[in-house]
Amino acid sequence: MSLPLKIIAACAGSVGILFFGAIMTLASQQWLLVNVETHGPDAVNLHIPVPMGLIYPSLHFIPEDAREIEIPDDVELNREALQQMVQVLRDCPDGDFVRVSTRTENVRIAKSGGDLLVCVQTEEENVDIRVPLAFFDEVLQSIDGNKIHTAEMASAFSTVRHSRFLSVRSPDADVTIWSW
């Protein structure tokens, strides 16, 4: 093999290895998949894959005044009590905690596996939320006195894996957020 062919083969091999590495990196990281479908004559379907690897670095660009959420003075937030509550939820068996049914609405709060479920159905809307209890552990770590640190709170999404996190069905639009 001539020297120019060897150089071309080495460059092609290097590009192939870099491309394969980039594909494997993207495939192995966590993604939030946001799907928004509006209804009506001007319907729009948005499918937005968001790699979590891009979210964390971008949190450094949050404006200074949005990096913390101030908890009102009249709200007493006891992180230790909330951590104990999450542990009690983790230890209790699966099943319904609250179920309210009326002629026009159904509300269900339950535990299934390691997830807390909140399901609300009305005549016009359906809301299903599935949150891993580990998510609450992470969110509670973001609390500092009467402030919640938004960047630390965003890192809690790393606990939501391979599941539908949020689903909202309404007459105007359907929104689904998956974690993959």
C-alpha positions as CSV (number, residue, x, y, z in Angstrom):
1,M,0.0,0.0,0.0
2,S,1.4,3.4,-1.0
3,L,2.0,6.2,1.5
4,P,-0.9,8.4,0.3
5,L,-3.3,5.4,0.6
6,K,-2.1,4.6,4.1
7,I,-2.7,8.3,5.1
8,I,-6.2,8.2,3.6
9,A,-7.0,4.9,5.3
10,A,-5.7,6.2,8.6
11,C,-7.8,9.4,8.3
12,A,-10.9,7.4,7.3
13,G,-10.4,5.0,10.2
14,S,-10.0,7.9,12.6
15,V,-13.1,9.6,11.4
16,G,-15.0,6.3,11.7
17,I,-13.8,5.8,15.2
18,L,-14.8,9.3,16.2
19,F,-18.2,8.9,14.6
20,F,-18.8,5.6,16.3
21,G,-17.7,7.0,19.6
22,A,-20.0,10.0,19.2
23,I,-23.0,7.7,18.4
24,M,-22.2,5.5,21.4
25,T,-21.9,8.5,23.7
26,L,-25.3,9.8,22.5
27,A,-26.9,6.4,22.7
28,S,-25.7,5.7,26.3
29,Q,-26.8,9.0,27.9
30,Q,-30.1,9.9,29.3
31,W,-32.6,11.8,27.1
32,L,-35.8,13.7,27.9
33,L,-38.2,13.3,25.0
34,V,-40.8,16.0,24.9
35,N,-43.8,15.5,22.6
36,V,-46.4,18.3,22.1
37,E,-49.4,17.8,19.9
38,T,-51.8,20.7,19.5
39,H,-55.3,20.2,18.2
40,G,-57.4,22.2,15.8
41,P,-57.0,23.5,12.2
42,D,-53.5,24.8,12.9
43,A,-52.3,21.6,14.7
44,V,-48.6,21.3,15.4
45,N,-46.7,18.3,16.4
46,L,-43.4,18.9,18.2
47,H,-41.0,16.1,19.0
48,I,-38.0,17.4,21.0
49,P,-35.3,15.0,22.1
50,V,-33.2,16.7,24.8
51,P,-30.0,15.0,25.9
52,M,-29.5,15.4,29.6
53,G,-25.8,15.8,28.9
54,L,-26.6,19.2,27.4
55,I,-29.0,20.3,30.2
56,Y,-26.5,20.1,33.0
57,P,-23.8,22.4,31.4
58,S,-26.5,24.8,30.2
59,L,-27.7,25.3,33.8
60,H,-24.6,27.5,34.3
61,F,-26.2,30.1,32.0
62,I,-29.3,30.5,34.0
63,P,-29.7,34.1,35.0
64,E,-28.5,34.9,38.5
65,D,-32.0,35.7,39.8
66,A,-33.3,32.4,38.6
67,R,-30.7,30.1,40.2
68,E,-32.6,30.0,43.4
69,I,-36.3,29.8,44.2
70,E,-37.2,31.6,47.3
71,I,-39.7,29.8,49.6
72,P,-42.2,32.2,51.1
73,D,-41.7,33.0,54.8
74,D,-45.1,31.6,55.7
75,V,-44.2,28.2,54.4
76,E,-42.2,26.1,56.8
77,L,-40.1,23.5,55.0
78,N,-38.6,20.8,57.2
79,R,-36.2,18.8,55.0
80,E,-35.7,16.1,57.6
81,A,-39.4,15.5,58.0
82,L,-39.8,15.4,54.2
83,Q,-37.0,12.9,53.9
84,Q,-38.7,10.7,56.5
85,M,-41.9,11.0,54.6
86,V,-40.3,9.8,51.4
87,Q,-38.7,6.9,53.4
88,V,-42.2,5.9,54.8
89,L,-43.6,6.0,51.2
90,R,-40.7,3.8,50.0
91,D,-41.4,1.3,52.8
92,C,-45.1,1.1,52.4
93,P,-46.7,-1.5,50.1
94,D,-48.0,-0.6,46.7
95,G,-51.6,0.6,46.4
96,D,-53.9,3.6,46.5
97,F,-53.4,6.4,49.1
98,V,-56.3,8.6,47.9
99,R,-59.1,7.9,45.4
100,V,-61.8,10.4,44.9
101,S,-64.5,9.9,42.3
102,T,-67.3,12.2,41.4
103,R,-69.6,12.3,38.4
104,T,-67.2,14.5,36.5
105,E,-63.8,13.9,38.1
106,N,-61.5,11.1,39.2
107,V,-58.4,11.6,41.3
108,R,-56.0,8.9,42.3
109,I,-52.7,9.1,44.2
110,A,-50.9,5.8,44.6
111,K,-47.6,4.1,44.9
112,S,-46.5,1.5,42.4
113,G,-43.0,0.0,42.7
114,G,-40.7,2.9,43.6
115,D,-42.9,5.5,41.9
116,L,-45.6,7.9,43.2
117,L,-48.5,8.2,40.8
118,V,-50.9,11.1,40.5
119,C,-53.8,10.6,38.0
120,V,-56.5,13.2,37.5
121,Q,-59.3,12.7,35.0
122,T,-62.0,15.3,34.2
123,E,-64.5,15.5,31.4
124,E,-61.9,17.5,29.4
125,E,-58.5,16.6,30.7
126,N,-56.4,13.7,31.8
127,V,-53.2,14.2,33.7
128,D,-50.9,11.3,34.6
129,I,-47.7,11.9,36.6
130,R,-45.2,9.2,37.5
131,V,-42.4,10.3,39.8
132,P,-39.7,8.0,41.2
133,L,-39.3,8.4,45.0
134,A,-35.6,8.8,44.3
135,F,-36.5,12.0,42.4
136,F,-37.8,13.4,45.7
137,D,-34.5,12.4,47.5
138,E,-32.6,14.5,44.9
139,V,-35.0,17.4,45.0
140,L,-34.8,17.6,48.8
141,Q,-31.0,17.9,48.5
142,S,-31.5,21.1,46.5
143,I,-33.2,22.8,49.5
144,D,-31.0,25.1,51.5
145,G,-33.0,26.9,54.3
146,N,-35.7,28.9,52.6
147,K,-34.2,28.5,49.1
148,I,-34.3,25.8,46.4
149,H,-31.3,25.7,44.1
150,T,-32.6,25.2,40.5
151,A,-29.5,23.5,39.1
152,E,-29.4,20.9,41.8
153,M,-33.1,20.4,41.4
154,A,-32.7,19.8,37.7
155,S,-30.2,17.1,38.4
156,A,-33.0,15.1,40.0
157,F,-34.2,14.2,36.5
158,S,-31.3,11.7,36.3
159,T,-33.4,9.5,38.6
160,V,-36.3,9.3,36.1
161,R,-35.2,6.5,33.7
162,H,-37.0,4.6,30.9
163,S,-40.5,5.8,31.8
164,R,-43.2,8.3,31.0
165,F,-42.8,11.1,33.5
166,L,-45.7,13.3,32.5
167,S,-48.8,13.0,30.3
168,V,-51.4,15.7,29.9
169,R,-54.4,15.3,27.5
170,S,-56.6,18.3,27.0
171,P,-58.9,19.7,24.2
172,D,-56.1,22.1,23.2
173,A,-53.0,19.9,23.3
174,D,-51.4,16.7,24.4
175,V,-48.1,16.8,26.1
176,T,-45.9,13.8,27.0
177,I,-42.5,13.8,28.6
178,W,-40.5,10.6,28.6
179,S,-37.2,9.9,30.1
180,W,-35.0,7.5,28.2
